[in-house]
Amino acid sequence: MKIVAIDYEKCIDCLKCIQVCPSRLYLETKNKNNKITAQFADPYGICIRCGHCIAICPTEAIKYSNADQPFDIGKEKKLDKIVPYENLLKVIRMRRSMRVYKKEAIPRDKIEAILEAMRYAPSASNRQNWRYTVVTNKKEIDNLSKASSSFFRIARKLLPLRFLAVPFLSASARKMVLNPSSKLQLDNNLKRLEEGEDVIFFDAPCVIIIYARKYTKNLAANDAGVALTHGMLAAQALGLGTCWIGFAQRKLNGSRGLKKHYKIPKGFDVLGVITVGKPAMEYQRGPPRRKLRVQWIE
């Protein structure tokens, strides 16, 4: 999208574009009638294309190019009028990480609807830097699942040597390897693998991989998290379940060959992998969560 100019035949001089532009590209000026109006200028191309000016203008006076039509909010201009907080909280609490799926293919239009919801996620400086690989081929999903599950076999072989490795591990990794339940969990996962169970993707018919170039410390990962949250909530609204798969994310980032196979360009980091499928069960309630640990500075 590119902001082109202000249509002064439509402009009513409300100056709201000046107030919302994060790059301060709208300035106050006087027109030929000596009236204060707004003027847009971006000689150095620093517009981040956030579209705040398009969204705020009451008369659609902002001219732009190379973009689809904006979404007209309509009469209900406040989110709390469209989705009251109580209903939104119900949606959030009803979302579960789904690990039991029906063996049903997901229609492409539903997958595209999920991606469309991700498209409108906010991002740092409106970079919209993410890219996606959507995998619906069962053989390819099984291939990535098998590669990702190798972690359990390697970890089990190394477990007897854990005391030698402890001084070189991070605090979190040290805690994990010294936990007596680690052996039990690894043995359980290996047993399920031997029985032919998909312990990575749970036989989900669709896997979505999000990746991006690194920028400004960890903001790329933050942006990906927001986008995938949009997608997971959209999937829920479509009657589908999702689960974020950390094992696959870690495996992809550790293997250039796998990245290339799943069409992830060189120089890009995998920032999330989720499953999408038709839930094989229906949860009856949202479980409790621990109380927030909050410090107030007033």
N, C-alpha and C positions, 0 to 999 in steps of 0.2 A: 504494500500500500504506500502511496505517496500523496502527501497533502500538497495541493496545487495552489489554492488561493481562497479568498473569501468572496462569496457572491454578494455584492453590496446591494443588489436589488432585493435580496431576501433578508439581509442583515438588519437587525433592529437595535444594534448598538447596546446590547445587554452587557457586553464585555466579559461574559462568563468564560469564553475561550482563554482569555488572559489569565484568569484565576486558576484554571485547571491544568494548563500546559506545564509539564515537569521540566521541559527544556527552555522555557521562557522565550518561545519563538513568536508569541503574539504580544504586540506592544500597543500602547495607547498612542493615538495620533489624532490630528484634527483634519476633518474633511473640508471640502470647499465651502461648506456652510459654517465653518468654524465650530463644528460639533465634534465632541470626543467620540472616536470610533476605534475599532481594532484593526491592526495591520499585521499580516503574516509575512515573515521573512526568514529564510533558512539558507543563507549563502554558503555556509560551510557543511551543509548536510548532516546536522546533528540531531534532526528529528528522530525519535525512537519509534515512531509510528504506533504509539499506544492507542490512538484514536479517542482520547478523552475529549478533544475538541468536537469531534463528530458526535460523540455520545451526549454532550452537554448542550449543544446548540438547539434552541427551541424551534428554529425555522429552517433547519437543514441548509444552512448557508455556507458550510465548509465544503469546498470542492476537493475531491481526491480522485486518484486513478489507480489502476491495477489491483483492484480488490472487489470482493463480492459486496452485496448490499448489506447495510447494517441491520441489526435486529431492532425492530420497533417494539419497545416495551409496552406501549399501549396506555390505556387509562390507569391501570394499576402500576404506578411508577416506583413503588417501594416494595422491596422483597418481602417485608414482613406482612404485606397485604396479600401477596401471592402464596407464600409458604410461611405460615406462622411458626415461630420458634419451636413451639411444642411439637409440631408435625415434623419439622426438620430434625429435631433431636431424636424422634422416633426412627426416622430413616437411618440416621447415623448409628443408633444403638442396635438396629436390626441387621446391619451389615456384619456378616461373619466371614472368616477365612474358610472357604469351601474346599474340602479335601475328599469329597465323595461325589462323583459325577455320573450322570447317565451317559451311556454310550450312544449319544446322539450328536450329529453334526450341527454346528451353529450356522444358521443362514447368514450369508455374506452381508446382507443389509443390516443385520443386528451388529455385526462386528464393525461395520462402517459407522453405525450410530455411536458406538462406544468411542471410536477414534475421533468422531466429530466433537464429542463432549471434551475429549482431551485437547482438541485444537484450541478451545477457548480458555484453557488454563492460563493464569498469569505467569509471567517469568521475569527474571531480573532484567531491568532495562528493556523489557519487551523483546528479548532476543528471539524467543520462539525457536530455540536452537536444537530442539530434540528431533530425532528421527525414529522410525519404527520398522521392525521386521515382524510380520504376522505369519505364523507357522500353523497351517491346518493339515498339512500332510502327515498322516500318522507315522509313517516310516521316519520322517525327519524329527518328529517329536520324540519318538522312541530312541533315536540316535543321540539326541541331546540329553535325554533322561539317562541313558546308559553311561554317557561320558560324565555326567554330573554325579552319578551314584558311585563312581570310582573313589570318591572321597572316603566313603565308609570303609572300603577294603584297605585303603592306604592307612587310614587312621587306626584301624584295628591292628594292623601289623606293627605300627609304631608305638602302640599303647604300652607294651612292656618296657619301652625305653623312655617313658615319659619323665622319670625322675632325673635322667641325664639332661633332658631338654629344658627342664623347668627354669634354670637360670637365664635362658635365652628367650623366654616367652614373655609376652605382655601380661599384665595383671589379669585381664579377662581370660586369655588363653590358658594361663597357669591355673586359674580357678576351675576351668572346664576339665583339663586333663587330670587334675587331682581329685575331681569329684568321683566318688565310688560308683555313681550311676552311669558314668560315661561308657564303661564296658558293657553294661546291661543294655543301654540304648543302641550301641553299635551292633551288638550281637542280635538284637531284635530286628534292626533294619537289614542286616545281612541275611537273616532268616527269611524275611519278607521278600528280599530280592531273589533268593534261591527258589522261592515258591512262585516266581514270575510276577510279583506285584510291582507296580510302578510307584516307587516311594518318593519320586521327585515331582511328577506332574499329575499323579493320581488318575491316569487315563483321561485327562481333559482333552477335548477335541481341538482346542485352540490355545496357542501360546503367543503372547505379545511381548516383544523385546523392545525396550526403549534405550537409546544411546545418544550421546552428544560429545562434542569436544569440551575439554576442560576450560573453564574461565572463572576468573575472580574467586580464587580459593574453592569453596565447595558449593557455589551457587548453582552450578549445573545440576548437581545431585538434588539440591533443594527443589529446583524447577521440575525435575523429573518426578519427584515425590508428589508434588501438587498435581501434575498432569495425570499420573496414575491413579491418584485419589479420585479425580474427576471421572476417570474411566471406570473405576470399580463401583462408584455410586451409580453411574449410568447403566452399568451392567445389571446392577440390582434392580433398577427401575424397569429393565427389560426382562425380568424374571430369570436372570442368569447369576451364577456365582463366580467368584474370583479368589485367587490366593497369590500373594507375593512369594516368589521362590528364590530365596537367597543362595541356595546351593548352585542353581543354574547361572545366576548372575556372577558368582565368584568363579565358576568354571570357565565361562566365556571370557572373562577378563584375564584369565591365566593362560589362555590358549589362542595364539594368533591364527592357527589353522581353523579352529572352530569359528572364530570371528569371521574369517574370510568365507567359510562355508555358509554361514547364515547372513551373508551380505552386509556385514558391519565394516565400514571403511577403516582404513589404517588411520590411527590418530584419534579414534573415537573410543570412549569408555562406555561400557554397558552399565546403565544406572538403574535398571530394574527389569525384572522378568515376571510376568503374571500369567496365570492360567485363566481360561474362560470356559465355562461349560454350564450345562443344565444341571442344577443341583439334584442329587438323588434322594435328598431328604429335606425336610422343612423344619427349621428351628422354631420352637414355641415361645421363646423369651430371650431377652438380652441379658446376659449375666452381669453381675456387679463388677465394678472396677475399684482399685484402691483409691483412696482419697488423694487429691492433688497435694503436692508439697509446694506451697506458694509463699513467697515472701513479698509483702506489700511495702512499697516505699512511697509514703504520702507526704 
